[in-house]
Amino acid sequence: MDPKNIPYSHEFQVLEASCPNITTEYLRSLWSLVYQSHQQNQYSKPMPWIGMNIALASLLCVLAMVADLLHGLWNRKLWFPCKYFSLNAASLTVIAVAIKLPMDPNNLMPGDVHLAAKLGTMSFMCTIMANLLPSLATKDDKELVSNVIALALLVFSLVFNFCIQITTGILFFTPDAAFYPYKISFLDRVISLGGFVVPILMLLIIYACSSLAILKSKQILESKYQTANQTALKDPELKAGRLTVVKLKQYVSNYWIMAGTGSPQFMTACSITTSASGVICAASTGYFIFLIVFNFQFLLRRKDYNRSDYKYSVLVILMIQSIGVILGTIAPLARCFATFTTRKRLIEYG
């Protein structure tokens, strides 16, 4: 490459002329560093657009979670069934794009904004997993197993790369460390693991337990539904065709109860494992909000998001995923009370 095509080549030539005591080998190594830095800057120019792609994928996840939230509120289904945001190949692909930031274990992303963005992605993944849990009940056996395995592989990859960044210290890297050295303590590593890695692994265990329960519970629900249906059809008044308004209302209420409580997704949403996932999601969200509020002044004061290759897109990712974490926690947390609210509605219907 022609040195004249590299920025600051004139300054380099002035340095070479003004320092005659510098050896040729040293000049070559110095020139090699300049050349590599220039090439790195050239190759990293598309990175902000890749960051915007991550932001777009995150936005799609947020919109899907909000759509399920509004659908549940509109239909007064406070257990919030998964209608728009379901675990399938398409959603897994979008999720894989949305969580790319912590998946890059060797890319230097210095500064508080970048650290907050990576931690926000981990919390965002917790929120996504908690929202998707009831959708497992809508799958057949083969699809359920394949989707859970695919999600497990994605989670293991995310956790593995995040743990590498914690171990190497690249997660906490800052250019100021060259002048103000800061030793990463064991407590910092433990807090990062306990606050973001452990909740994701706990949710993955809940997914495995729920999958095993769903495979058997569907058969039990179908058997109980058929038994209740046959019992209702054997009613003498129904066979004779003599139905009063009160009796008709009772039959409609009974069938409504059977249809509502016999739904596999309703059963999963009202289960203990789903309630546990809601608590885990809320705890992860609370911890992330605490970190953002505690470091908010540093995020505003240090405009260091331009130090990495992603540049301004990191700030966009952080904003979208933070909104998604907050809004996405509503449905999982509400499912913790789904059993009580649904039971109240059943009593109202008689």
KEKE-3310 file (N, C-alpha, C; in steps of 0.2 Angstrom, whole numbers, plus 5000, padded with zeros to 4 digits):
npx = (5004:5002:5011:5007:4993:4988:4981:4989:5002:5011:5015:5021:5032:5039:5042:5051:5062:5066:5071:5085:5091:5083:5081:5080:5072:5063:5056:5049:5041:5034:5027:5020:5011:5004:4998:4990:4981:4975:4969:4960:4951:4945:4939:4930:4920:4907:4901:4892:4880:4878:4875:4863:4855:4855:4848:4836:4831:4829:4819:4809:4806:4802:4790:4783:4781:4774:4763:4757:4755:4745:4735:4731:4726:4716:4707:4704:4712:4721:4732:4739:4741:4752:4751:4757:4770:4780:4788:4798:4806:4808:4807:4818:4828:4828:4830:4843:4850:4847:4854:4867:4878:4884:4888:4900:4916:4929:4929:4934:4925:4924:4920:4906:4893:4894:4896:4884:4875:4878:4875:4862:4857:4858:4849:4838:4837:4833:4820:4814:4814:4806:4794:4791:4788:4774:4771:4776:4767:4759:4764:4767:4773:4786:4790:4790:4801:4812:4812:4815:4828:4835:4834:4841:4854:4857:4856:4866:4877:4877:4879:4891:4900:4898:4903:4917:4920:4919:4929:4941:4941:4938:4925:4925:4933:4942:4948:4954:4961:4974:4980:4974:4975:4964:4960:4951:4940:4936:4923:4917:4916:4908:4896:4892:4890:4881:4870:4866:4869:4866:4851:4847:4851:4843:4831:4832:4832:4819:4812:4816:4810:4797:4794:4795:4784:4773:4772:4766:4755:4746:4740:4733:4725:4717:4710:4703:4695:4687:4680:4673:4665:4657:4650:4642:4634:4626:4616:4599:4589:4595:4595:4581:4578:4572:4576:4579:4581:4590:4596:4602:4611:4619:4625:4632:4641:4648:4654:4661:4670:4677:4683:4691:4699:4705:4714:4730:4740:4735:4735:4749:4753:4748:4755:4767:4780:4779:4776:4787:4796:4792:4795:4809:4812:4807:4816:4828:4826:4824:4837:4844:4838:4842:4856:4857:4850:4859:4871:4868:4871:4884:4883:4877:4887:4899:4902:4905:4902:4906:4919:4920:4918:4905:4899:4887:4876:4876:4870:4857:4853:4854:4844:4832:4832:4832:4819:4812:4815:4808:4794:4792:4792:4780:4770:4775:4776:4763:4757:4760:4750:4740:4732:4724:4717:4710:4702:4693:4686:4680:4671:4663:4656:4648)
npy = (4994:5011:5023:5036:5036:5034:5041:5054:5051:5060:5066:5055:5054:5065:5063:5052:5058:5067:5060:5052:5042:5032:5015:5004:4993:4996:5007:5000:4991:5001:5007:4996:4995:5007:5005:4993:4999:5008:5000:4992:5002:5005:4992:4992:5001:4997:4993:5001:5000:4987:4987:4994:4985:4975:4983:4984:4971:4969:4979:4972:4961:4968:4974:4963:4958:4968:4968:4956:4959:4969:4962:4953:4961:4968:4957:4953:4943:4940:4932:4932:4926:4919:4925:4933:4933:4920:4904:4899:4895:4907:4917:4913:4916:4930:4933:4929:4938:4949:4948:4950:4958:4954:4942:4943:4940:4946:4958:4975:4985:4999:5009:5016:5016:5005:4994:4995:4992:4979:4972:4975:4968:4955:4955:4958:4946:4938:4943:4940:4926:4924:4929:4920:4908:4902:4899:4887:4877:4877:4870:4854:4838:4835:4847:4855:4849:4851:4865:4869:4863:4871:4883:4881:4879:4891:4899:4893:4897:4911:4913:4907:4915:4927:4924:4922:4935:4941:4933:4936:4950:4959:4964:4974:4983:4999:5013:5022:5015:5013:5024:5026:5013:4999:4986:4972:4966:4951:4951:4959:4951:4940:4947:4951:4938:4932:4942:4942:4930:4919:4920:4918:4905:4899:4901:4893:4880:4880:4880:4867:4859:4863:4859:4845:4843:4848:4839:4828:4833:4837:4826:4822:4833:4832:4820:4822:4832:4826:4817:4825:4831:4820:4817:4829:4828:4817:4822:4821:4831:4838:4828:4826:4838:4848:4863:4876:4894:4896:4884:4883:4893:4888:4877:4883:4890:4880:4874:4884:4885:4873:4874:4885:4882:4870:4873:4871:4881:4890:4882:4881:4894:4897:4889:4884:4885:4895:4906:4906:4910:4923:4929:4928:4935:4948:4951:4951:4962:4972:4973:4977:4990:4996:4997:5005:5017:5020:5023:5033:5046:5045:5039:5049:5059:5054:5053:5041:5032:5032:5027:5013:5001:5001:5013:5026:5017:5009:5016:5017:5004:5001:5009:5004:4991:4993:4999:4988:4978:4984:4985:4972:4965:4966:4957:4943:4945:4948:4936:4928:4931:4925:4914:4917:4929:4923:4913:4921:4927:4915:4913:4924:4921:4911)
npz = (5000:4996:5005:5005:5003:5016:5030:5039:5035:5031:5043:5048:5040:5043:5056:5054:5047:5057:5067:5066:5073:5075:5072:5057:5058:5068:5063:5053:5060:5067:5056:5051:5062:5060:5047:5050:5059:5051:5041:5049:5053:5041:5038:5048:5046:5042:5054:5062:5055:5056:5070:5070:5064:5074:5083:5076:5076:5090:5092:5085:5093:5105:5100:5097:5110:5116:5109:5112:5126:5125:5118:5128:5138:5131:5128:5141:5147:5158:5160:5149:5135:5123:5108:5097:5099:5099:5102:5090:5074:5067:5077:5085:5076:5075:5089:5090:5083:5090:5102:5099:5104:5117:5113:5106:5110:5110:5105:5107:5117:5124:5139:5148:5142:5133:5141:5149:5138:5135:5147:5147:5136:5141:5152:5144:5137:5147:5149:5137:5137:5148:5143:5133:5138:5140:5127:5124:5126:5115:5105:5096:5101:5094:5089:5100:5107:5098:5097:5110:5112:5102:5108:5120:5115:5110:5122:5129:5121:5122:5136:5138:5130:5137:5149:5146:5143:5156:5163:5156:5157:5148:5147:5156:5151:5149:5141:5149:5159:5156:5161:5174:5182:5186:5195:5192:5203:5212:5217:5208:5197:5202:5205:5192:5186:5195:5194:5180:5173:5180:5182:5168:5166:5176:5171:5159:5165:5170:5158:5153:5163:5162:5149:5150:5158:5151:5140:5146:5152:5143:5138:5150:5152:5140:5142:5154:5149:5140:5148:5156:5147:5142:5153:5155:5143:5146:5154:5159:5156:5146:5136:5134:5129:5137:5142:5153:5155:5165:5166:5154:5154:5164:5158:5147:5155:5161:5150:5145:5156:5155:5142:5144:5155:5151:5142:5136:5135:5145:5156:5157:5159:5171:5180:5192:5188:5178:5186:5194:5184:5181:5193:5193:5181:5185:5195:5188:5180:5189:5195:5184:5181:5193:5191:5180:5184:5195:5188:5179:5178:5174:5162:5155:5156:5151:5135:5127:5118:5105:5104:5101:5088:5084:5087:5087:5086:5097:5108:5103:5103:5117:5122:5116:5120:5134:5135:5131:5141:5152:5148:5144:5156:5162:5158:5162:5176:5179:5176:5188:5196:5189:5192:5203:5198:5187:5193:5200:5190:5185:5195:5194:5183:5187)
capx = (5000:5006:5010:5004:4986:4986:4981:4995:5008:5016:5018:5026:5039:5043:5045:5057:5067:5068:5074:5089:5094:5078:5083:5075:5067:5058:5052:5045:5036:5029:5023:5015:5005:5000:4995:4985:4976:4971:4965:4955:4946:4942:4935:4925:4915:4900:4899:4886:4874:4876:4872:4856:4852:4853:4842:4829:4829:4827:4813:4804:4805:4798:4784:4779:4779:4769:4757:4754:4752:4739:4730:4729:4722:4710:4703:4704:4715:4727:4737:4743:4743:4757:4748:4761:4777:4780:4795:4799:4812:4808:4808:4824:4833:4827:4833:4850:4852:4846:4858:4874:4883:4887:4891:4907:4920:4935:4929:4934:4919:4926:4915:4900:4888:4894:4895:4877:4872:4879:4871:4855:4856:4857:4843:4833:4836:4829:4813:4811:4813:4800:4788:4790:4787:4768:4770:4778:4761:4755:4768:4767:4779:4792:4791:4792:4808:4817:4813:4819:4835:4838:4835:4846:4860:4858:4858:4873:4882:4877:4882:4898:4904:4898:4908:4923:4922:4920:4935:4947:4941:4936:4919:4926:4939:4941:4955:4957:4965:4981:4983:4972:4974:4959:4960:4944:4939:4932:4916:4914:4914:4903:4890:4890:4888:4874:4865:4864:4870:4862:4844:4846:4852:4837:4825:4833:4830:4812:4810:4817:4805:4790:4793:4793:4777:4768:4771:4762:4749:4742:4736:4729:4719:4712:4706:4698:4690:4682:4676:4668:4660:4653:4646:4637:4630:4622:4611:4592:4586:4598:4593:4574:4577:4569:4581:4577:4586:4595:4600:4606:4616:4624:4628:4636:4646:4652:4658:4666:4676:4681:4687:4696:4704:4708:4719:4737:4743:4732:4738:4756:4753:4746:4759:4771:4786:4779:4776:4794:4800:4790:4799:4816:4812:4806:4822:4833:4824:4825:4844:4847:4836:4846:4862:4856:4849:4865:4876:4865:4875:4890:4881:4876:4893:4904:4899:4911:4900:4910:4925:4920:4916:4897:4898:4881:4871:4876:4866:4851:4852:4853:4837:4827:4832:4829:4812:4809:4815:4803:4788:4792:4792:4773:4766:4778:4775:4756:4756:4761:4743:4735:4728:4719:4712:4706:4697:4688:4682:4676:4666:4658:4652:4644)
capy = (5000:5017:5027:5043:5035:5033:5048:5056:5049:5066:5067:5049:5055:5070:5059:5048:5063:5071:5055:5048:5037:5026:5009:5003:4988:5000:5011:4995:4989:5007:5008:4991:4996:5012:5002:4989:5003:5011:4994:4991:5008:5004:4987:4993:5006:4995:4991:5005:4998:4980:4989:4996:4979:4973:4987:4983:4965:4971:4982:4967:4958:4972:4975:4957:4957:4973:4966:4950:4962:4973:4957:4950:4967:4969:4951:4952:4937:4943:4927:4935:4921:4921:4925:4936:4931:4912:4901:4896:4896:4914:4921:4912:4919:4937:4934:4928:4944:4955:4947:4949:4962:4950:4936:4945:4940:4949:4965:4980:4990:5003:5014:5014:5015:4999:4990:4995:4989:4972:4970:4976:4963:4949:4956:4958:4939:4935:4945:4937:4919:4923:4930:4915:4901:4899:4897:4880:4873:4877:4866:4847:4835:4835:4854:4857:4847:4854:4872:4870:4862:4876:4889:4879:4880:4899:4902:4891:4901:4917:4912:4905:4921:4932:4922:4923:4942:4942:4930:4940:4957:4964:4967:4980:4987:5006:5016:5026:5010:5014:5030:5025:5006:4997:4979:4969:4962:4944:4953:4962:4945:4937:4951:4950:4931:4931:4946:4941:4923:4914:4921:4915:4898:4896:4901:4888:4875:4880:4878:4860:4856:4864:4855:4838:4843:4849:4833:4823:4837:4838:4820:4822:4838:4829:4814:4825:4836:4821:4814:4830:4832:4815:4818:4834:4825:4812:4825:4819:4837:4839:4823:4827:4844:4853:4867:4882:4899:4895:4878:4884:4897:4884:4873:4888:4892:4874:4873:4890:4883:4867:4876:4890:4879:4865:4875:4869:4887:4892:4878:4883:4901:4897:4884:4887:4886:4901:4911:4907:4914:4930:4932:4929:4941:4954:4952:4953:4969:4977:4974:4981:4997:4999:4999:5011:5023:5022:5025:5037:5052:5043:5038:5056:5063:5051:5051:5037:5027:5033:5024:5007:5001:5001:5020:5028:5012:5006:5020:5015:4997:5002:5012:5000:4985:4995:4999:4981:4975:4986:4983:4965:4962:4966:4950:4938:4947:4947:4928:4926:4931:4923:4909:4921:4933:4919:4910:4926:4927:4910:4914:4929:4918:4906)
capz = (5000:4996:5012:5004:5004:5023:5034:5044:5032:5031:5050:5049:5036:5047:5062:5051:5046:5063:5072:5063:5077:5075:5067:5051:5060:5072:5058:5049:5065:5068:5050:5051:5066:5057:5042:5052:5062:5045:5038:5054:5053:5035:5039:5053:5044:5042:5060:5065:5052:5060:5076:5069:5063:5081:5086:5073:5079:5096:5091:5083:5099:5109:5097:5098:5117:5118:5105:5117:5132:5123:5116:5134:5141:5127:5129:5148:5148:5162:5160:5143:5131:5118:5101:5092:5101:5100:5101:5083:5070:5065:5083:5087:5072:5077:5095:5089:5080:5095:5107:5097:5108:5122:5109:5103:5116:5109:5102:5113:5117:5130:5141:5152:5138:5130:5147:5150:5133:5135:5153:5145:5132:5145:5155:5138:5135:5153:5148:5131:5139:5152:5139:5128:5141:5139:5120:5123:5126:5108:5100:5096:5104:5091:5088:5107:5109:5094:5099:5117:5111:5099:5113:5125:5112:5110:5128:5131:5118:5125:5143:5137:5128:5142:5155:5144:5144:5163:5165:5153:5159:5142:5148:5160:5148:5148:5139:5155:5163:5154:5166:5180:5182:5190:5196:5193:5209:5212:5219:5202:5193:5205:5204:5185:5185:5199:5192:5173:5170:5184:5180:5162:5167:5180:5166:5155:5169:5170:5151:5153:5167:5159:5143:5152:5161:5145:5136:5149:5154:5137:5138:5155:5150:5135:5145:5159:5145:5137:5153:5158:5141:5142:5159:5153:5138:5149:5158:5157:5154:5140:5131:5133:5126:5141:5145:5155:5154:5170:5165:5148:5157:5168:5153:5144:5160:5162:5144:5145:5161:5152:5137:5147:5160:5148:5137:5138:5137:5151:5161:5158:5161:5178:5183:5197:5185:5175:5191:5196:5179:5182:5198:5190:5176:5188:5199:5184:5178:5195:5196:5178:5182:5198:5188:5175:5188:5199:5184:5174:5177:5170:5155:5151:5156:5147:5129:5125:5113:5099:5105:5098:5080:5083:5087:5089:5086:5104:5112:5101:5106:5124:5123:5113:5124:5140:5135:5130:5147:5157:5146:5144:5162:5164:5157:5166:5182:5180:5176:5194:5199:5184:5195:5207:5194:5183:5198:5202:5184:5185:5200:5192:5177:5190)
cpx = (5004:5005:5007:4996:4984:4986:4987:5002:5014:5019:5023:5033:5043:5046:5051:5063:5070:5072:5079:5092:5089:5081:5077:5070:5061:5054:5047:5039:5031:5025:5018:5009:5001:4995:4989:4979:4972:4966:4959:4949:4942:4937:4929:4920:4908:4897:4893:4880:4873:4873:4865:4852:4850:4848:4836:4827:4826:4820:4807:4802:4801:4791:4780:4777:4774:4762:4753:4751:4745:4733:4727:4724:4716:4705:4702:4707:4722:4733:4741:4746:4748:4754:4753:4768:4778:4787:4795:4805:4813:4810:4815:4830:4833:4831:4840:4853:4852:4851:4866:4879:4887:4890:4898:4912:4927:4935:4929:4929:4920:4921:4909:4894:4888:4893:4887:4873:4872:4875:4864:4853:4854:4851:4837:4832:4832:4821:4810:4810:4807:4793:4786:4787:4780:4767:4772:4772:4757:4759:4766:4773:4786:4794:4794:4799:4813:4818:4817:4826:4838:4839:4840:4853:4862:4860:4865:4879:4883:4881:4889:4903:4904:4903:4915:4925:4923:4927:4941:4947:4939:4929:4919:4931:4937:4948:4958:4962:4972:4984:4980:4970:4968:4959:4953:4944:4935:4925:4913:4912:4908:4896:4888:4887:4881:4869:4862:4864:4866:4854:4843:4846:4846:4831:4826:4831:4823:4809:4810:4811:4798:4789:4791:4786:4772:4767:4766:4755:4744:4737:4731:4723:4714:4708:4701:4693:4685:4678:4671:4663:4655:4648:4640:4632:4625:4616:4604:4589:4588:4596:4585:4573:4573:4574:4578:4582:4592:4599:4604:4612:4621:4628:4634:4642:4651:4656:4663:4672:4680:4685:4692:4701:4708:4713:4726:4741:4741:4735:4746:4757:4752:4750:4764:4778:4785:4779:4783:4798:4798:4794:4806:4817:4812:4813:4828:4832:4826:4833:4847:4845:4840:4853:4862:4855:4855:4870:4874:4869:4882:4889:4880:4883:4898:4901:4904:4908:4903:4917:4925:4918:4909:4895:4891:4875:4871:4871:4858:4849:4850:4846:4832:4826:4830:4822:4809:4809:4810:4796:4787:4791:4785:4770:4769:4776:4767:4754:4757:4754:4738:4730:4722:4714:4707:4700:4692:4684:4677:4670:4661:4654:4648:4646)
cpy = (5006:5021:5034:5042:5034:5040:5048:5053:5054:5067:5061:5051:5061:5067:5055:5052:5066:5066:5050:5042:5031:5021:5008:4998:4991:5004:5006:4993:4995:5008:5002:4992:5002:5009:4997:4993:5006:5006:4993:4996:5007:4998:4987:4998:5003:4993:4995:5002:4991:4982:4991:4990:4975:4977:4986:4976:4965:4974:4977:4963:4962:4973:4969:4956:4962:4971:4960:4954:4966:4968:4954:4955:4968:4963:4949:4945:4939:4938:4928:4929:4923:4920:4927:4934:4924:4910:4897:4897:4903:4918:4919:4915:4927:4938:4933:4934:4949:4954:4947:4952:4957:4943:4937:4945:4943:4955:4970:4985:4994:5008:5011:5012:5008:4993:4989:4991:4981:4969:4970:4971:4956:4950:4956:4950:4936:4937:4941:4929:4919:4925:4924:4908:4898:4896:4890:4875:4873:4873:4858:4845:4836:4843:4857:4855:4850:4862:4873:4868:4868:4882:4887:4881:4887:4901:4900:4895:4908:4917:4911:4911:4926:4930:4923:4930:4944:4939:4934:4947:4962:4967:4974:4985:4994:5009:5020:5021:5011:5019:5029:5017:5004:4989:4977:4964:4955:4946:4955:4956:4941:4940:4950:4943:4930:4936:4945:4934:4918:4914:4917:4907:4895:4896:4895:4881:4874:4878:4870:4857:4857:4860:4848:4838:4844:4843:4828:4827:4837:4832:4820:4827:4835:4824:4817:4829:4831:4818:4819:4832:4826:4815:4823:4832:4820:4815:4823:4825:4839:4834:4824:4833:4849:4857:4874:4887:4898:4889:4879:4888:4893:4880:4877:4889:4886:4873:4878:4888:4878:4870:4881:4886:4873:4867:4874:4875:4890:4889:4880:4890:4902:4892:4888:4889:4893:4907:4912:4911:4921:4933:4933:4935:4948:4956:4955:4961:4974:4978:4978:4988:5000:5001:5005:5017:5025:5025:5030:5043:5051:5042:5044:5060:5061:5049:5047:5031:5027:5029:5017:5007:5002:5009:5021:5023:5009:5009:5018:5008:4997:5004:5008:4994:4987:4996:4992:4977:4977:4984:4976:4961:4962:4960:4945:4939:4946:4940:4925:4926:4929:4918:4912:4925:4929:4915:4915:4927:4921:4910:4918:4925:4912:4899)
cpz = (5000:5002:5011:5004:5011:5026:5038:5041:5032:5038:5051:5046:5040:5053:5060:5050:5052:5068:5068:5066:5077:5070:5062:5054:5064:5068:5055:5054:5066:5062:5049:5056:5063:5051:5044:5055:5056:5042:5043:5054:5046:5035:5044:5052:5044:5049:5063:5061:5055:5066:5075:5067:5069:5084:5083:5075:5086:5096:5089:5089:5104:5107:5098:5105:5119:5115:5110:5123:5130:5121:5123:5138:5138:5128:5137:5150:5152:5163:5154:5139:5125:5111:5096:5093:5103:5099:5095:5080:5069:5071:5085:5083:5074:5084:5095:5087:5086:5101:5105:5101:5113:5119:5106:5109:5116:5106:5108:5112:5124:5132:5145:5148:5135:5135:5148:5145:5133:5141:5151:5141:5136:5149:5150:5137:5141:5151:5142:5133:5144:5149:5135:5131:5140:5132:5119:5123:5120:5103:5101:5099:5101:5090:5095:5108:5105:5096:5105:5116:5108:5104:5118:5122:5111:5116:5131:5128:5121:5132:5142:5135:5133:5148:5152:5144:5151:5165:5162:5155:5154:5143:5152:5157:5147:5146:5144:5159:5162:5159:5173:5181:5188:5190:5197:5198:5208:5213:5212:5197:5195:5204:5197:5184:5189:5196:5185:5171:5174:5183:5173:5163:5171:5175:5161:5158:5169:5163:5151:5157:5164:5153:5144:5154:5156:5141:5139:5151:5149:5137:5144:5154:5145:5138:5150:5155:5142:5142:5155:5153:5141:5148:5158:5148:5141:5153:5155:5153:5147:5134:5129:5130:5130:5145:5147:5154:5159:5169:5159:5150:5160:5163:5149:5149:5161:5156:5143:5150:5158:5146:5139:5151:5157:5142:5139:5139:5143:5157:5162:5161:5169:5182:5188:5194:5181:5180:5193:5190:5179:5187:5196:5186:5180:5192:5194:5181:5183:5196:5190:5179:5187:5195:5184:5179:5192:5194:5178:5173:5173:5163:5151:5151:5151:5140:5125:5120:5107:5099:5102:5091:5079:5084:5090:5090:5093:5108:5110:5103:5113:5125:5121:5118:5131:5141:5135:5137:5152:5154:5146:5150:5165:5164:5161:5173:5184:5180:5183:5198:5195:5188:5199:5203:5190:5187:5199:5196:5183:5189:5198:5186:5180:5190)
residu = (MET:ASP:PRO:LYS:ASN:ILE:PRO:TYR:SER:HIS:GLU:PHE:GLN:VAL:LEU:GLU:ALA:SER:CYS:PRO:ASN:ILE:THR:THR:GLU:TYR:LEU:ARG:SER:LEU:TRP:SER:LEU:VAL:TYR:GLN:SER:HIS:GLN:GLN:ASN:GLN:TYR:SER:LYS:PRO:MET:PRO:TRP:ILE:GLY:MET:ASN:ILE:ALA:LEU:ALA:SER:LEU:LEU:CYS:VAL:LEU:ALA:MET:VAL:ALA:ASP:LEU:LEU:HIS:GLY:LEU:TRP:ASN:ARG:LYS:LEU:TRP:PHE:PRO:CYS:LYS:TYR:PHE:SER:LEU:ASN:ALA:ALA:SER:LEU:THR:VAL:ILE:ALA:VAL:ALA:ILE:LYS:LEU:PRO:MET:ASP:PRO:ASN:ASN:LEU:MET:PRO:GLY:ASP:VAL:HIS:LEU:ALA:ALA:LYS:LEU:GLY:THR:MET:SER:PHE:MET:CYS:THR:ILE:MET:ALA:ASN:LEU:LEU:PRO:SER:LEU:ALA:THR:LYS:ASP:ASP:LYS:GLU:LEU:VAL:SER:ASN:VAL:ILE:ALA:LEU:ALA:LEU:LEU:VAL:PHE:SER:LEU:VAL:PHE:ASN:PHE:CYS:ILE:GLN:ILE:THR:THR:GLY:ILE:LEU:PHE:PHE:THR:PRO:ASP:ALA:ALA:PHE:TYR:PRO:TYR:LYS:ILE:SER:PHE:LEU:ASP:ARG:VAL:ILE:SER:LEU:GLY:GLY:PHE:VAL:VAL:PRO:ILE:LEU:MET:LEU:LEU:ILE:ILE:TYR:ALA:CYS:SER:SER:LEU:ALA:ILE:LEU:LYS:SER:LYS:GLN:ILE:LEU:GLU:SER:LYS:TYR:GLN:THR:ALA:ASN:GLN:THR:ALA:LEU:LYS:ASP:PRO:GLU:LEU:LYS:ALA:GLY:ARG:LEU:THR:VAL:VAL:LYS:LEU:LYS:GLN:TYR:VAL:SER:ASN:TYR:TRP:ILE:MET:ALA:GLY:THR:GLY:SER:PRO:GLN:PHE:MET:THR:ALA:CYS:SER:ILE:THR:THR:SER:ALA:SER:GLY:VAL:ILE:CYS:ALA:ALA:SER:THR:GLY:TYR:PHE:ILE:PHE:LEU:ILE:VAL:PHE:ASN:PHE:GLN:PHE:LEU:LEU:ARG:ARG:LYS:ASP:TYR:ASN:ARG:SER:ASP:TYR:LYS:TYR:SER:VAL:LEU:VAL:ILE:LEU:MET:ILE:GLN:SER:ILE:GLY:VAL:ILE:LEU:GLY:THR:ILE:ALA:PRO:LEU:ALA:ARG:CYS:PHE:ALA:THR:PHE:THR:THR:ARG:LYS:ARG:LEU:ILE:GLU:TYR:GLY)
# end
